[in-house]
């Protein structure tokens, strides 16, 4: 069996790391949009009927599952690639000690648990916001927020 050339394996590792970065950026971007929707257009979200809220919740949960599964699979692949790199090219005397510690010995086995925690927490918070407007907003229903700038102060004797 012929092993991968070192440069090919390093390129593959860096490619998977780039994919992981993209998936995290996508996750964050979608959640910024969702939180903005819930904060800025909370009255529109509250106006949705129960069926629309359930369908929205199912769509968000599907996104969480798909994105989380893609991240977990990418982390597992990256961990396997790192193991292969250590097994084939990981002689400590070939690398600077810090590079050896931070790249060659890198381990991603705990990342699926982190992905599960972040994605389930984000889903839980979004579902709470769907269920209760008070979870996200402090003002009572029907009240309007007013500007802090005083209007029409006519104490200057005009």
N, C-alpha and C positions, 0 to 999 in steps of 0.2 A: 504494500500500500504506500503510495506516495503522499507525503504531507504537503499541505499548502506552503507556498513560499511565504516567508515572514511578511513581506510587504503586502501581499494579497490579504492575509489574515488581518493585518492592522487596518487596511483600507475597509475591509468588511466590518470590523469593530467600529470604526469611525462612522461608517454609513448607518449602522444600527443606532448608534448614539445620536446621530442627526435625526433619524426617524423618531426616536423617543422625544427629542426636543420639540419636533413639529407636533407630535401628539399632545404634549403638555401645553404648548402654545395654543393649540386648537381648543383644548379643554378650558383654559383660562379665558380665551376670547369669547367663547360661547357663554361662559358663566358671567362675564362682565355684561354681556348683552342681556342675559336673563335677569340679573340683579337690577340693571337699569330699567328694564321693563317693569319689574315689580316695584321699584321705587318711584319712577317718574309717571308711569301709566297705571298706578295701582287701582284707580277708579275703573279703568277699562277691564282690568283683570277681575276685579270684584263683580263687574257686570256680566261676566260669563255665566252661562247656566251650568248646571252640574255635569252634563254630558261633555260640554266643551272643556271644563276643568279636568275631567277624567282623561279625555283624549290628550290634552296638553301634558298631563302628568305621565301618561303612558309614553308619549313621544320623548319627554325629557329622560325618563327612566331608560328607554331604549338607547338614547344617546350615551347615557352614563355607562350602560353595559357594553356597548360597542367600543367606545373609546377606552374604557377600562380594560376590556379584554385585549384590545390591540396593544395597550401599554404593557400589560402583563406578559403577553407573548413576546414582545420586543425585549423586555427585561430578561426573560428566561433564555431567549436566543443569545443575548449579549453575555449573560452569565456563562452559557455553554462555550461561546467563543473565547471568553477570557480563560476558562479552564483549558481549552485547547491551546491557547497561546502559552499559558504557564507550563503545560505538559511538554510542548514542543520546543519553545524558545525561552523559557523562563529561568535560565541560569542567572543567579543573583550577581555574579561577577561581570556580567555583560552590561549592566545598567547602573546609572547613578542611583544611590540609595533612595532618594525621594521619588524618582521616576519609578523605581522598582516597587516602592510601597504604594504609590497612588495609581499606577497604571497596571503593572504586571500582577500585583496582588489584589486588584479591585474585585469586589464581590458584590453581586446584585441579587443574591438569593432572597434578601428581605424586602425587596421592592414590591413584589406582588401584594404583600400585606399593607404597605404604604398606599398603594393605588386603591385597594379596597377601602381603606379608611377615608381617603380624601374624596373618592367618588361617592361613597355612601353618605358621608357627612354633607356634601354639597346637595345631593338629592334630598336628604332629610330637611335641610334648611329651605330649599325651594318648595318642597311640599308643605312645610309649615306656613310659608308665606302665601301659598295658594289657599290654604285652609283658613287662615286668619289674617286679616288686614292689620290688626293690632300688633302682630308679630313684627311687622316691618315698619309700620307707621305709628306715630304717637298721637296724632290728632284724631278726634272723634269723627264718626261718620257724619257728613253733612256740613261740618265746619270748614271754613276756608282759612288758609294761612295768609296773613297780611304782612306787608312789607314793614320792616323796622324803621324805615325812613318816614319821619313825620310829614304829613301832607297839610298844606294850607295853614301854616302857623302865621297868624295875622297880628302878632303882638308888636310889630314894628311901627304902629301908628299910621298905617296907610288907610 
